[in-house]
Amino acid sequence: MKKVLAQLLLFLLLSLLFIDWGELGQSITGAKISGPLPLFPAVQIRLLESNDPKLKAEALTALKKTLVRYYFPALAAEPWQAEYLLLDLCGGENPPRPEAAVALSLPPDKALLVILAPTNSSYHPVAWRNDLRPLLSLSKTSLPDGKELLISLEKYRSSPASQAFSGVIKFWLWEENGLTLLAEKKYAGLAD
């Protein structure tokens, strides 16, 4: 009987060594912990709408650098291109304060779309997508309920040897506290 108990205990101890403890708890996929989320002063976002081109460029450059350092630290020294758009994507505020959609692109194959939402005196990321191709532009259109739909245009070479470009227009909607792809339309043969 002692031998059976010893073997059973040994079996249990060895079993514990091979259990994947990560599977037993709640797991998070697709995320990387890299420090606290960046916060941007509301004044920095308001400067994006400045009539002074120098102030606008400085605000966008600072925003771009912070986002790239947070999401792509290994690529922070690369020449990222940035676009932004202020829109009422999430709705719900009275009076409405716009969210900021920021598109960062590093041709030929990297892009990041970040939605920054207002809270008190700052803006913080509430959604981001890094599974996109370089983003050429952002635009918006209004929905009947007053919210706005975000429209992004991705532009990329069909193949490395090709001179022709292809593109994808994507329509994004804010649903259930997240950015949802509503529809997309692909195009081929775009001009440079």
Secondary structure, DSSP 4 states (H G I P E B T S, - for coil): -HHHHHHHHHHHHHHHHH--HHHHS----S----SSPP-EEHHHHHHTT-S-HHHHHHHHHHHHHHHHHHH-GGGTTS--EEEEEEE-SS---SS---EEEEEEEETTTEEEEEEEEEETTEEEEEEEE-S-PPEEEEEEEE-TTS-EEEEEEEEEESSTT-S-EEEEEEEEEEETTEEEEEEEEEEEEE--
